[in-house]
């Protein structure tokens, strides 16, 4: 019996020493990971690691959810309808987008024509789209779920009855060659879409006489006074980076490398990555070219560098994850630009409210994503939430707006909101290149 008691005490002592050693090891691991040295923090970090990350919950798989502002001009046998910044859901607009998708999906061939002939075609039976800025054709096709990419960009799309048996599709970026494509659309399909619109005698600036001669030729001119809602604005992200935001972006929420700057910006550093959260709700990130998680990985079919459409999709997926943190919908974003850099591409996205773009007073975009190779190496996101008010705000009559814009030769006159950081936004006429 004495020997059994001795062995029992020995086993208990060994077990206690083993548990103590595991506890000490856990503390060492906790400190090495930048935590506070407690086992509870290590356990929380393990739970965060095992939880589904943002890439698992992202549901955007293509560009069909991407919003887009546009002007629309529909020309029929008895007149024209012109709509500034029309949005999906407006009577007839979805039908025009369906027509454009079918035109893109069946486009073939490809010839060029002059700007003069293009101006003649827009006065015939046609549907004209102004996308406000050049968009890669691949991105437009992806948004409309059409399989068509002849390369290049497009700002103006024209589906016109130019005398050919099937109607034709014209694409123009506003600067280079105007391209014509054959389509499978017959005249009946075009006539059905056109006849659904009531005329309002809208004009293009190049048709409207000397008063409008200083404007860009395809500025939409209408006598109807534009009235749009005031917006209530808020920054749904607080003044400090929360643990949820850090975990979302695959940072260690318990890191000791977390400190405030003199301007109130909170910085988190995990070399070579850094994350900052400004007091106005702007989040910015820089990192290396090795993706730390799927959130920063850009899918590229060739495995080397993404196409423009793949880059835009990656930016939209990242924006979806970011906006989900603030319980915002990525459908409020529109594609506002893509530029090439020495190492890759920069994609910008901006907010769109009821079809009307929101521009920031400093010229920056709501979301900017820098891609190097197949990795997102930098981004910034301005968390701004907009709510339409019930009352409508009338813009200046177009004749007065044109008089003010005449100093900007060749400027494009359009409406938009300008966010200067206040809690209320009102629409105004803007001049864009």
C-alpha positions in Angstrom: 0.0 0.0 0.0 2.9 2.3 0.8 4.4 1.8 -2.6 1.0 2.5 -4.3 0.7 5.8 -2.4 4.2 6.8 -3.4 3.5 6.0 -7.1 0.2 8.0 -6.9 2.0 11.0 -5.5 4.6 10.7 -8.2 2.0 10.6 -10.9 0.1 13.6 -9.5 3.4 15.6 -9.2 4.3 14.7 -12.8 0.8 15.8 -14.0 1.0 19.1 -12.1 4.4 19.8 -13.5 3.2 19.0 -17.1 0.2 21.4 -16.7 2.5 24.1 -15.3 4.8 23.6 -18.3 1.9 23.8 -20.8 0.7 27.0 -19.0 4.2 28.6 -19.2 4.5 27.5 -22.9 1.1 29.1 -23.6 2.2 32.3 -22.0 5.4 32.4 -24.1 3.4 31.7 -27.3 0.9 34.5 -26.2 3.7 37.0 -25.8 5.3 36.0 -29.0 2.1 36.6 -30.9 1.8 40.1 -29.4 -0.9 39.2 -26.9 -1.1 40.1 -23.2 0.4 36.8 -22.0 -2.8 35.3 -20.7 -4.3 32.0 -21.9 -7.7 33.6 -22.4 -6.2 36.0 -25.0 -4.5 33.0 -26.7 -7.8 31.1 -26.7 -9.6 34.1 -28.2 -7.0 34.4 -30.9 -7.4 30.7 -31.7 -11.2 31.2 -32.0 -10.7 34.1 -34.3 -8.4 32.0 -36.5 -10.8 29.1 -36.6 -13.8 31.4 -37.4 -14.7 31.9 -41.1 -12.8 34.9 -42.5 -14.2 37.6 -44.7 -13.3 35.8 -47.9 -15.5 32.9 -46.8 -18.5 35.2 -46.3 -18.1 37.3 -49.4 -20.8 36.5 -51.9 -20.0 38.8 -54.9 -18.7 36.5 -57.6 -19.1 38.7 -60.7 -19.6 42.3 -61.7 -23.4 42.1 -62.2 -24.0 43.9 -58.8 -21.9 46.9 -59.7 -23.9 50.1 -60.0 -23.3 52.6 -62.8 -24.5 56.2 -63.4 -25.6 57.1 -66.9 -27.4 59.5 -69.1 -29.9 58.1 -71.6 -31.1 59.5 -74.9 -33.8 57.5 -76.8 -34.7 58.7 -80.3 -37.9 57.5 -82.0 -39.9 58.4 -85.0 -41.8 61.2 -83.2 -39.2 62.7 -81.0 -36.8 62.1 -78.2 -36.6 61.2 -74.5 -33.6 62.3 -72.6 -32.9 61.3 -69.0 -30.1 62.6 -66.9 -28.6 60.1 -64.4 -31.3 57.5 -64.8 -31.2 54.5 -62.6 -32.3 50.9 -62.9 -35.9 50.5 -62.0 -37.0 53.7 -63.8 -39.7 53.0 -66.4 -38.0 51.6 -69.6 -34.4 51.9 -68.4 -34.0 48.2 -67.6 -35.3 47.4 -71.1 -32.6 49.6 -72.6 -30.0 47.8 -70.5 -31.3 44.4 -71.7 -31.1 45.7 -75.3 -27.5 46.7 -74.7 -26.6 43.4 -73.1 -28.0 41.6 -76.2 -26.1 43.9 -78.5 -22.9 43.3 -76.7 -23.5 39.6 -76.5 -24.0 39.2 -80.2 -21.6 41.9 -81.5 -19.2 40.8 -84.2 -16.9 42.3 -86.9 -15.6 45.8 -86.2 -15.1 48.9 -88.4 -14.4 52.5 -87.6 -16.3 55.7 -88.6 -16.0 59.4 -88.2 -17.3 61.6 -85.4 -19.5 63.5 -88.0 -21.2 60.3 -89.0 -21.7 59.4 -85.4 -23.5 62.7 -84.8 -25.8 61.9 -87.7 -26.6 58.5 -86.3 -27.7 59.7 -82.8 -30.6 61.7 -84.5 -32.0 58.5 -86.1 -33.9 55.8 -84.3 -31.5 54.7 -81.6 -30.7 54.3 -77.9 -27.7 56.3 -76.7 -25.9 55.6 -73.4 -23.4 58.0 -71.8 -21.5 56.2 -69.0 -20.0 59.6 -67.8 -16.4 58.3 -68.1 -14.5 55.7 -70.1 -15.1 52.2 -68.8 -13.2 49.1 -70.0 -15.5 47.2 -72.4 -14.7 44.1 -70.4 -16.0 45.7 -67.2 -19.2 46.9 -69.0 -19.7 43.5 -70.5 -19.1 41.8 -67.1 -21.6 44.1 -65.4 -24.3 43.3 -68.0 -23.3 39.6 -68.1 -22.4 39.7 -71.8 -19.5 37.8 -73.2 -17.8 40.5 -75.3 -14.4 42.1 -75.0 -12.8 43.7 -78.1 -10.4 45.6 -75.9 -10.3 49.3 -75.1 -12.7 51.4 -73.2 -16.1 52.9 -73.9 -18.0 56.0 -72.7 -20.7 56.3 -75.3 -22.7 53.3 -76.5 -25.1 53.7 -79.4 -27.6 51.1 -80.7 -28.9 52.5 -84.0 -30.9 51.6 -87.0 -28.3 52.7 -89.6 -30.0 50.9 -92.6 -28.4 47.5 -92.0 -30.8 44.6 -91.6 -29.8 43.9 -88.0 -29.2 47.1 -86.0 -25.7 48.1 -85.2 -23.7 48.8 -82.1 -21.3 51.7 -81.8 -18.7 52.1 -79.0 -16.6 55.2 -78.4 -14.4 56.3 -75.5 -14.9 60.0 -76.5 -11.3 60.4 -77.7 -10.1 57.7 -80.1 -11.7 55.8 -82.9 -15.5 55.1 -83.0 -16.1 51.4 -83.5 -19.1 49.8 -85.3 -20.2 46.2 -84.7 -22.8 44.0 -86.3 -25.4 42.6 -83.9 -28.2 40.0 -84.0 -30.8 42.5 -82.9 -33.5 43.2 -85.4 -35.3 46.5 -85.9 -38.4 45.2 -84.1 -36.5 44.8 -80.8 -35.2 48.4 -81.1 -38.6 49.8 -82.0 -40.3 48.1 -79.0 -37.8 49.6 -76.6 -37.8 53.1 -78.1 -41.7 53.3 -78.3 -42.0 52.8 -74.6 -40.6 56.3 -73.8 -42.6 59.5 -73.9 -40.8 62.3 -75.7 -39.5 65.4 -73.8 -37.6 67.0 -76.7 -34.2 66.6 -75.1 -31.1 67.7 -77.1 -27.4 67.2 -77.1 -25.3 70.3 -76.6 -24.0 70.2 -80.2 -27.6 70.5 -81.4 -28.8 73.2 -79.0 -27.3 76.3 -80.6 -24.6 78.9 -79.7 -25.7 79.1 -76.1 -24.4 75.6 -75.4 -21.5 75.6 -77.8 -18.9 75.8 -75.0 -20.1 72.5 -73.5 -18.9 69.0 -74.4 -20.9 67.9 -77.5 -22.8 65.1 -75.9 -23.9 67.0 -72.7 -27.6 66.2 -72.3 -29.8 69.3 -72.5 -33.4 69.2 -71.2 -35.9 71.9 -70.3 -37.1 69.9 -67.3 -35.7 71.2 -64.0 -33.9 68.5 -62.1 -35.1 67.9 -58.5 -33.3 65.4 -56.3 -33.4 64.6 -52.6 -31.1 66.1 -50.0 -28.9 63.5 -48.3 -28.1 62.9 -44.6 -24.6 61.7 -44.3 -22.8 59.8 -41.5 -19.5 58.0 -40.8 -20.6 54.6 -39.4 -17.0 53.8 -38.3 -15.9 55.1 -34.9 -12.8 57.0 -34.0 -10.9 53.8 -33.0 -10.1 50.6 -34.9 -12.2 47.9 -33.2 -11.2 44.3 -32.8 -13.8 43.2 -35.3 -12.3 45.4 -38.0 -8.8 44.1 -37.3 -10.0 40.5 -37.4 -11.8 41.3 -40.7 -8.6 42.5 -42.3 -6.6 39.6 -40.8 -4.7 41.6 -38.2 -4.1 40.4 -34.7 -6.7 42.3 -32.5 -4.5 41.8 -29.4 -1.3 43.1 -30.9 0.8 45.5 -28.8 1.9 47.3 -32.0 -1.2 49.6 -31.8 -0.8 53.3 -31.1 -2.5 56.7 -31.8 -1.0 59.5 -33.9 -1.2 63.1 -32.8 -4.1 63.7 -35.3 -6.2 60.9 -33.7 -5.5 58.3 -36.3 -5.0 54.8 -34.8 -2.2 52.8 -36.3 -1.7 49.0 -36.2 1.6 47.6 -37.5 2.4 44.0 -38.4 5.5 44.4 -40.6 5.4 44.8 -43.6 1.7 45.6 -43.2 0.1 48.6 -41.6 -3.4 49.7 -41.0 -4.7 53.2 -40.1 -8.1 54.4 -39.0 -8.7 58.1 -39.1 -11.2 60.0 -37.0 -13.4 60.7 -40.0 -13.9 57.0 -40.6 -11.3 56.5 -43.4 -9.4 53.3 -43.2 -6.1 52.9 -45.1 -3.8 49.9 -45.6 -0.3 49.2 -47.0 1.3 45.8 -47.3 3.7 43.5 -49.1 3.3 41.6 -52.3 2.8 38.3 -50.5 -0.9 37.9 -49.6 -1.5 37.0 -45.9 -4.9 35.7 -46.6 -7.4 35.1 -49.4 -8.8 38.6 -48.7 -5.8 40.1 -50.4 -5.4 37.6 -53.2 -6.5 38.6 -56.7 -7.8 35.8 -58.9 -6.1 35.9 -62.3 -6.8 33.4 -65.0 -3.3 33.6 -66.3 -1.8 33.3 -62.8 0.5 36.3 -63.3 -1.4 39.5 -63.7 -5.2 40.2 -63.5 -7.1 41.6 -66.4 -8.9 44.9 -65.8 -12.2 43.1 -65.2 -10.5 40.7 -62.7 -8.9 43.7 -60.9 -12.3 45.5 -60.7 -13.9 42.3 -59.3 -11.2 42.0 -56.7 -11.6 45.6 -55.6 -15.4 45.1 -55.4 -15.0 42.0 -53.3 -12.7 43.7 -50.9 -15.1 46.7 -50.7 -17.9 44.3 -49.9 -16.0 42.9 -47.0 -15.1 46.3 -45.7 -18.6 47.7 -46.0 -20.1 44.7 -44.3 -18.2 45.7 -41.2 -20.3 48.9 -41.2 -23.4 47.1 -42.3 -23.4 48.8 -45.6 -24.2 47.4 -49.0 -21.5 47.2 -51.7 -24.3 47.9 -54.2 -24.0 51.5 -53.3 -20.6 51.7 -55.1 -19.9 52.4 -58.8 -16.8 51.9 -60.8 -15.1 55.3 -61.2 -11.7 54.5 -62.7 -8.8 52.2 -63.4 -5.2 53.3 -64.0 -2.0 51.5 -64.7 1.0 51.8 -62.4 4.6 50.6 -62.8 3.7 47.5 -60.7 0.1 46.9 -61.6 -3.3 48.6 -61.4 -5.3 51.0 -59.2 -9.1 50.6 -59.1 -11.4 53.3 -57.7 -15.0 53.0 -56.6 -17.4 55.7 -55.4 -20.8 56.0 -53.8 -24.0 56.3 -55.9 -27.3 57.4 -54.4 -30.5 57.0 -56.5 -28.3 57.0 -59.7 -26.5 60.2 -58.7 -22.7 60.1 -57.9 -21.2 61.4 -54.7 -17.8 63.1 -55.2 -15.5 64.1 -52.4 -14.3 67.7 -52.2 -10.7 66.7 -52.0 -10.9 64.7 -55.3 -10.2 61.3 -53.7 -12.5 58.3 -54.2 -14.5 56.5 -51.6 -12.5 53.3 -52.2 -9.1 53.0 -53.9 -7.4 49.6 -54.3 -3.9 49.1 -55.5 -3.0 45.7 -57.0 0.6 44.5 -57.6 0.8 41.2 -59.4 -1.9 39.2 -57.9 -1.9 40.8 -54.5 -3.8 43.8 -53.1 -0.9 45.8 -51.7 -2.7 49.0 -50.6 -6.2 50.4 -50.2 -8.2 53.1 -48.6 -11.9 53.2 -47.8 -14.1 56.1 -46.6 -17.0 54.8 -44.7 -19.8 57.2 -45.5 -23.5 56.3 -45.3 -26.1 58.4 -47.1 -29.9 58.5 -46.4 -32.2 60.3 -48.8 -34.5 62.9 -47.3 -38.1 63.2 -48.2 -37.9 66.8 -49.5 -36.6 67.4 -53.0 -34.0 70.0 -53.8 -34.3 71.8 -57.2 -31.1 72.5 -59.0 -30.6 75.7 -61.0 -32.4 75.7 -64.3 -30.0 74.4 -66.9 -29.8 77.7 -68.8 -28.4 79.3 -65.7 -26.0 76.4 -65.1 -24.8 76.6 -68.7 -24.1 80.3 -68.3 -22.0 79.6 -65.2 -20.2 76.7 -67.0 -19.4 78.7 -70.1 -16.0 79.6 -68.7 -14.9 75.9 -68.9 -14.5 75.3 -72.6 -15.5 71.7 -73.5 -16.6 70.9 -70.0 -19.3 68.2 -69.4 -22.2 69.5 -67.3 -23.7 67.0 -64.9 -25.4 66.8 -61.5 -23.8 65.3 -58.4 -23.4 65.5 -54.7 -20.1 66.9 -53.2 -19.2 65.5 -49.8 -17.2 68.0 -47.8 -17.5 66.1 -44.5 -20.7 67.7 -43.3 -23.8 65.8 -42.2 -26.0 67.0 -45.0 -25.4 67.0 -48.8 -27.2 69.0 -51.4 -27.0 68.3 -55.2 -25.4 70.8 -57.5 -24.4 71.2 -61.1 -20.7 70.1 -61.7 -18.3 70.5 -64.6 -16.3 67.5 -65.5 -13.8 66.9 -68.3 
